[in-house]
Each structure stands twice: as structure tokens, then as C-alpha cells.
Amino acid sequence: MPKLTFTQTGETFDLAPGTSLLVFCQETQTPQTFGCTVGHCGACICRVTNGGENLNPPSEGELETLEQLESGEGARLGCQLEIQGDVTIAPA
Ligand code: FES
């Protein structure tokens, strides 16, 4: 079962494979900022510090938004993430 860890709080959660980070955070009131929820605004930008290979690859739209935000290494849009294995997420 995949483990999701937030460096900001140190909390770790067990998730079903394929869980959407957006849906998980909405259902559990986890403090992660979201805006448009469709990969355009960048409000949900975060940094994957471990387990990036356990996420769905970024779509072209996500890559375009990340490029516009001039994001650094490991940056992803939280609203676009599907978790397949252990992942650690930090603020961007
Ligand atoms: S909430 Fe807008 S890009 Fe993710």
C-alpha cells in the first residue's frame, strides 16, 4: 500500500494505489493549497522529494504550467498527481 508523506507536517498516510492527491486532500482536509484543480493556475505546485517514479508522468499541460512558473527540479502540480507507490511531498 503506497505511503504519502508530507514534509511540512511529518504526517504519513497509507493510500490505495492510484489515489488522486487532490481527492485525498479534499476528503481528509489535509492542508495542501489548490486553486483551479485542472492544472492551469499553479496554486498547488509542490516539490516531490522522494518517489517521483511512483507518480503518473506529467501531461503536456502540466509541463507547460510548470515551465510558465519557472519551477525547479522535482516540481509537480499537486492537483495532477496520482499516487502509485511511496511518495514524499514538500512545499515548492
Ligand atoms: S490547482 Fe491549479 S494547477 Fe493545480
Backbone and ligand atoms as CSV (ligand in chain L), in Angstrom:
chain,resi,resn,atom,element,x,y,z
A,1,MET,N,N,0.862,-1.194,0.000
A,1,MET,CA,C,0.000,0.000,0.000
A,1,MET,C,C,0.900,1.245,0.000
A,2,PRO,N,N,0.714,2.152,-0.950
A,2,PRO,CA,C,1.557,3.357,-1.029
A,2,PRO,C,C,1.445,4.225,0.225
A,3,LYS,N,N,2.588,4.817,0.582
A,3,LYS,CA,C,2.618,5.759,1.709
A,3,LYS,C,C,2.871,7.163,1.152
A,4,LEU,N,N,2.066,8.093,1.605
A,4,LEU,CA,C,2.210,9.501,1.227
A,4,LEU,C,C,2.691,10.263,2.447
A,5,THR,N,N,3.834,10.954,2.314
A,5,THR,CA,C,4.393,11.720,3.426
A,5,THR,C,C,4.472,13.189,3.046
A,6,PHE,N,N,4.042,14.047,3.963
A,6,PHE,CA,C,4.159,15.496,3.792
A,6,PHE,C,C,5.298,15.976,4.695
A,7,THR,N,N,6.342,16.550,4.109
A,7,THR,CA,C,7.460,17.021,4.923
A,7,THR,C,C,7.037,18.175,5.823
A,8,GLN,N,N,6.059,18.947,5.371
A,8,GLN,CA,C,5.632,20.133,6.114
A,8,GLN,C,C,5.099,19.771,7.502
A,9,THR,N,N,4.382,18.661,7.586
A,9,THR,CA,C,3.778,18.269,8.861
A,9,THR,C,C,4.406,17.008,9.432
A,10,GLY,N,N,5.130,16.267,8.602
A,10,GLY,CA,C,5.709,15.000,9.029
A,10,GLY,C,C,4.705,13.866,9.033
A,11,GLU,N,N,3.491,14.125,8.570
A,11,GLU,CA,C,2.446,13.096,8.571
A,11,GLU,C,C,2.632,12.140,7.402
A,12,THR,N,N,2.309,10.875,7.645
A,12,THR,CA,C,2.335,9.848,6.607
A,12,THR,C,C,0.980,9.153,6.581
A,13,PHE,N,N,0.505,8.903,5.368
A,13,PHE,CA,C,-0.803,8.273,5.186
A,13,PHE,C,C,-0.652,7.064,4.274
A,14,ASP,N,N,-1.410,6.007,4.546
A,14,ASP,CA,C,-1.496,4.852,3.648
A,14,ASP,C,C,-2.633,5.098,2.668
A,15,LEU,N,N,-2.339,4.882,1.382
A,15,LEU,CA,C,-3.331,5.152,0.340
A,15,LEU,C,C,-3.532,3.927,-0.533
A,16,ALA,N,N,-4.664,3.856,-1.162
A,16,ALA,CA,C,-4.884,2.837,-2.194
A,16,ALA,C,C,-4.098,3.246,-3.434
A,17,PRO,N,N,-3.498,2.289,-4.143
A,17,PRO,CA,C,-2.777,2.641,-5.368
A,17,PRO,C,C,-3.685,3.387,-6.341
A,18,GLY,N,N,-3.143,4.438,-6.942
A,18,GLY,CA,C,-3.906,5.219,-7.920
A,18,GLY,C,C,-4.696,6.361,-7.313
A,19,THR,N,N,-4.529,6.580,-6.002
A,19,THR,CA,C,-5.266,7.661,-5.348
A,19,THR,C,C,-4.834,9.019,-5.897
A,20,SER,N,N,-5.814,9.876,-6.140
A,20,SER,CA,C,-5.563,11.252,-6.558
A,20,SER,C,C,-5.188,12.079,-5.329
A,21,LEU,N,N,-4.079,12.813,-5.417
A,21,LEU,CA,C,-3.694,13.665,-4.289
A,21,LEU,C,C,-4.778,14.701,-4.012
A,22,LEU,N,N,-5.354,15.249,-5.057
A,22,LEU,CA,C,-6.405,16.252,-4.899
A,22,LEU,C,C,-7.590,15.681,-4.118
A,23,VAL,N,N,-8.076,14.533,-4.530
A,23,VAL,CA,C,-9.244,13.936,-3.873
A,23,VAL,C,C,-8.901,13.571,-2.427
A,24,PHE,N,N,-7.710,12.997,-2.231
A,24,PHE,CA,C,-7.309,12.631,-0.871
A,24,PHE,C,C,-7.304,13.861,0.038
A,25,CYS,N,N,-6.700,14.948,-0.430
A,25,CYS,CA,C,-6.608,16.156,0.400
A,25,CYS,C,C,-7.979,16.767,0.657
A,26,GLN,N,N,-8.845,16.721,-0.349
A,26,GLN,CA,C,-10.188,17.271,-0.151
A,26,GLN,C,C,-10.966,16.438,0.868
A,27,GLU,N,N,-10.798,15.137,0.822
A,27,GLU,CA,C,-11.558,14.257,1.720
A,27,GLU,C,C,-11.026,14.274,3.146
A,28,THR,N,N,-9.737,14.558,3.309
A,28,THR,CA,C,-9.131,14.469,4.645
A,28,THR,C,C,-8.808,15.834,5.235
A,29,GLN,N,N,-9.156,16.910,4.491
A,29,GLN,CA,C,-8.879,18.265,4.991
A,29,GLN,C,C,-7.381,18.496,5.180
A,30,THR,N,N,-6.548,17.768,4.453
A,30,THR,CA,C,-5.103,17.930,4.549
A,30,THR,C,C,-4.713,19.296,4.012
A,31,PRO,N,N,-3.850,19.999,4.734
A,31,PRO,CA,C,-3.512,21.368,4.341
A,31,PRO,C,C,-2.596,21.425,3.119
A,32,GLN,N,N,-3.167,21.311,1.959
A,32,GLN,CA,C,-2.442,21.469,0.697
A,32,GLN,C,C,-3.265,22.457,-0.119
A,33,THR,N,N,-2.632,23.479,-0.646
A,33,THR,CA,C,-3.359,24.516,-1.365
A,33,THR,C,C,-3.705,24.061,-2.783
A,34,PHE,N,N,-4.951,24.306,-3.180
A,34,PHE,CA,C,-5.395,24.058,-4.548
A,34,PHE,C,C,-6.169,25.266,-5.039
A,35,GLY,N,N,-6.181,25.446,-6.342
A,35,GLY,CA,C,-6.947,26.527,-6.955
A,35,GLY,C,C,-7.882,25.950,-7.994
A,36,CYS,N,N,-7.455,26.035,-9.255
A,36,CYS,CA,C,-8.309,25.624,-10.373
A,36,CYS,C,C,-8.605,24.129,-10.381
A,37,THR,N,N,-7.732,23.322,-9.864
A,37,THR,CA,C,-7.795,21.855,-9.803
A,37,THR,C,C,-7.654,21.180,-11.164
A,38,VAL,N,N,-7.316,21.916,-12.188
A,38,VAL,CA,C,-7.194,21.310,-13.528
A,38,VAL,C,C,-5.838,21.568,-14.173
A,39,GLY,N,N,-4.854,21.991,-13.390
A,39,GLY,CA,C,-3.503,22.089,-13.924
A,39,GLY,C,C,-3.141,23.390,-14.603
A,40,HIS,N,N,-3.907,24.461,-14.372
A,40,HIS,CA,C,-3.614,25.725,-15.064
A,40,HIS,C,C,-3.053,26.823,-14.166
A,41,CYS,N,N,-3.511,26.916,-12.924
A,41,CYS,CA,C,-3.196,28.112,-12.122
A,41,CYS,C,C,-1.853,28.025,-11.388
A,42,GLY,N,N,-1.408,26.840,-11.056
A,42,GLY,CA,C,-0.138,26.673,-10.353
A,42,GLY,C,C,-0.235,26.818,-8.849
A,43,ALA,N,N,-1.424,27.034,-8.315
A,43,ALA,CA,C,-1.570,27.212,-6.861
A,43,ALA,C,C,-1.140,25.977,-6.077
A,44,CYS,N,N,-1.199,24.830,-6.701
A,44,CYS,CA,C,-0.925,23.574,-5.999
A,44,CYS,C,C,0.512,23.092,-6.177
A,45,ILE,N,N,1.364,23.951,-6.722
A,45,ILE,CA,C,2.726,23.486,-7.001
A,45,ILE,C,C,3.390,22.966,-5.731
A,46,CYS,N,N,4.062,21.854,-5.874
A,46,CYS,CA,C,4.754,21.239,-4.751
A,46,CYS,C,C,6.039,20.611,-5.276
A,47,ARG,N,N,6.838,20.118,-4.378
A,47,ARG,CA,C,8.101,19.504,-4.773
A,47,ARG,C,C,8.109,18.060,-4.279
A,48,VAL,N,N,8.338,17.160,-5.198
A,48,VAL,CA,C,8.394,15.735,-4.858
A,48,VAL,C,C,9.837,15.428,-4.487
A,49,THR,N,N,10.079,15.151,-3.226
A,49,THR,CA,C,11.452,14.931,-2.755
A,49,THR,C,C,11.849,13.470,-2.773
A,50,ASN,N,N,10.866,12.589,-2.895
A,50,ASN,CA,C,11.164,11.154,-2.951
A,50,ASN,C,C,9.989,10.437,-3.620
A,51,GLY,N,N,10.309,9.470,-4.466
A,51,GLY,CA,C,9.255,8.635,-5.047
A,51,GLY,C,C,8.615,9.206,-6.288
A,52,GLY,N,N,9.277,10.116,-6.953
A,52,GLY,CA,C,8.709,10.689,-8.173
A,52,GLY,C,C,8.345,9.646,-9.210
A,53,GLU,N,N,9.085,8.530,-9.195
A,53,GLU,CA,C,8.796,7.459,-10.150
A,53,GLU,C,C,7.495,6.737,-9.809
A,54,ASN,N,N,6.948,7.006,-8.646
A,54,ASN,CA,C,5.695,6.368,-8.229
A,54,ASN,C,C,4.476,7.237,-8.522
A,55,LEU,N,N,4.678,8.259,-9.336
A,55,LEU,CA,C,3.582,9.138,-9.739
A,55,LEU,C,C,3.330,8.989,-11.236
A,56,ASN,N,N,2.139,9.359,-11.654
A,56,ASN,CA,C,1.862,9.414,-13.081
A,56,ASN,C,C,2.788,10.451,-13.713
A,57,PRO,N,N,3.239,10.225,-14.943
A,57,PRO,CA,C,4.089,11.224,-15.583
A,57,PRO,C,C,3.309,12.507,-15.864
A,58,PRO,N,N,3.991,13.655,-15.872
A,58,PRO,CA,C,3.276,14.908,-16.135
A,58,PRO,C,C,2.744,14.960,-17.573
A,59,SER,N,N,1.545,15.480,-17.716
A,59,SER,CA,C,0.957,15.675,-19.044
A,59,SER,C,C,1.626,16.891,-19.702
A,60,GLU,N,N,1.377,17.084,-20.985
A,60,GLU,CA,C,1.914,18.271,-21.671
A,60,GLU,C,C,1.396,19.541,-21.013
A,61,GLY,N,N,0.142,19.544,-20.621
A,61,GLY,CA,C,-0.438,20.714,-19.974
A,61,GLY,C,C,0.245,21.028,-18.653
A,62,GLU,N,N,0.516,19.988,-17.879
A,62,GLU,CA,C,1.212,20.205,-16.611
A,62,GLU,C,C,2.615,20.737,-16.861
A,63,LEU,N,N,3.298,20.165,-17.840
A,63,LEU,CA,C,4.658,20.635,-18.141
A,63,LEU,C,C,4.648,22.098,-18.570
A,64,GLU,N,N,3.639,22.496,-19.360
A,64,GLU,CA,C,3.542,23.899,-19.791
A,64,GLU,C,C,3.356,24.819,-18.593
A,65,THR,N,N,2.472,24.434,-17.686
A,65,THR,CA,C,2.239,25.266,-16.495
A,65,THR,C,C,3.501,25.347,-15.653
A,66,LEU,N,N,4.175,24.222,-15.463
A,66,LEU,CA,C,5.408,24.223,-14.663
A,66,LEU,C,C,6.472,25.107,-15.312
A,67,GLU,N,N,6.529,25.082,-16.644
A,67,GLU,CA,C,7.505,25.919,-17.348
A,67,GLU,C,C,7.184,27.398,-17.137
A,68,GLN,N,N,5.904,27.749,-17.220
A,68,GLN,CA,C,5.499,29.143,-17.012
A,68,GLN,C,C,5.832,29.608,-15.599
A,69,LEU,N,N,5.773,28.679,-14.663
A,69,LEU,CA,C,6.055,29.017,-13.258
A,69,LEU,C,C,7.552,29.030,-12.972
A,70,GLU,N,N,8.338,28.627,-13.982
A,70,GLU,CA,C,9.788,28.534,-13.817
A,70,GLU,C,C,10.120,27.694,-12.584
A,71,SER,N,N,9.437,26.562,-12.510
A,71,SER,CA,C,9.602,25.673,-11.359
A,71,SER,C,C,10.932,24.946,-11.410
A,72,GLY,N,N,11.387,24.526,-10.272
A,72,GLY,CA,C,12.666,23.836,-10.184
A,72,GLY,C,C,12.527,22.329,-10.266
A,73,GLU,N,N,13.621,21.659,-10.021
A,73,GLU,CA,C,13.654,20.198,-10.098
A,73,GLU,C,C,12.692,19.586,-9.078
A,74,GLY,N,N,11.973,18.571,-9.512
A,74,GLY,CA,C,11.064,17.868,-8.626
A,74,GLY,C,C,9.703,18.528,-8.497
A,75,ALA,N,N,9.500,19.661,-9.175
A,75,ALA,CA,C,8.219,20.360,-9.056
A,75,ALA,C,C,7.132,19.610,-9.816
A,76,ARG,N,N,5.980,19.521,-9.219
A,76,ARG,CA,C,4.791,18.946,-9.843
A,76,ARG,C,C,3.589,19.767,-9.405
A,77,LEU,N,N,2.495,19.574,-10.135
A,77,LEU,CA,C,1.233,20.198,-9.758
A,77,LEU,C,C,0.435,19.173,-8.960
A,78,GLY,N,N,0.194,19.499,-7.705
A,78,GLY,CA,C,-0.458,18.540,-6.813
A,78,GLY,C,C,-1.796,18.056,-7.324
A,79,CYS,N,N,-2.526,18.910,-8.025
A,79,CYS,CA,C,-3.860,18.522,-8.486
A,79,CYS,C,C,-3.806,17.488,-9.597
A,80,GLN,N,N,-2.630,17.261,-10.152
A,80,GLN,CA,C,-2.499,16.332,-11.270
A,80,GLN,C,C,-1.927,14.984,-10.863
A,81,LEU,N,N,-1.639,14.800,-9.595
A,81,LEU,CA,C,-0.891,13.622,-9.164
A,81,LEU,C,C,-1.779,12.436,-8.821
A,82,GLU,N,N,-1.360,11.284,-9.341
A,82,GLU,CA,C,-1.960,10.005,-8.955
A,82,GLU,C,C,-0.845,9.176,-8.326
A,83,ILE,N,N,-1.088,8.673,-7.137
A,83,ILE,CA,C,-0.032,8.048,-6.340
A,83,ILE,C,C,-0.095,6.523,-6.478
A,84,GLN,N,N,0.993,5.962,-6.988
A,84,GLN,CA,C,1.053,4.510,-7.220
A,84,GLN,C,C,1.992,3.802,-6.238
A,85,GLY,N,N,2.831,4.564,-5.527
A,85,GLY,CA,C,3.797,3.986,-4.594
A,85,GLY,C,C,4.199,5.053,-3.586
A,86,ASP,N,N,5.205,4.762,-2.780
A,86,ASP,CA,C,5.615,5.682,-1.724
A,86,ASP,C,C,6.105,7.011,-2.316
A,87,VAL,N,N,5.606,8.115,-1.755
A,87,VAL,CA,C,5.920,9.452,-2.248
A,87,VAL,C,C,6.079,10.402,-1.072
A,88,THR,N,N,7.051,11.311,-1.186
A,88,THR,CA,C,7.220,12.381,-0.195
A,88,THR,C,C,7.069,13.717,-0.900
A,89,ILE,N,N,6.240,14.572,-0.320
A,89,ILE,CA,C,5.917,15.855,-0.935
A,89,ILE,C,C,6.259,16.991,0.029
A,90,ALA,N,N,6.926,18.000,-0.533
A,90,ALA,CA,C,7.322,19.185,0.236
A,90,ALA,C,C,6.709,20.419,-0.423
A,91,PRO,N,N,6.661,21.521,0.309
A,91,PRO,CA,C,6.235,22.770,-0.332
A,91,PRO,C,C,7.231,23.126,-1.438
A,92,ALA,N,N,6.756,23.824,-2.472
A,92,ALA,CA,C,7.640,24.204,-3.591
A,92,ALA,C,C,8.620,25.274,-3.163
L,1,FES,S1,S,-4.888,23.747,-8.544
L,1,FES,FE1,FE,-4.497,24.953,-10.294
L,1,FES,S2,S,-2.799,23.966,-11.180
L,1,FES,FE2,FE,-3.340,22.640,-9.561
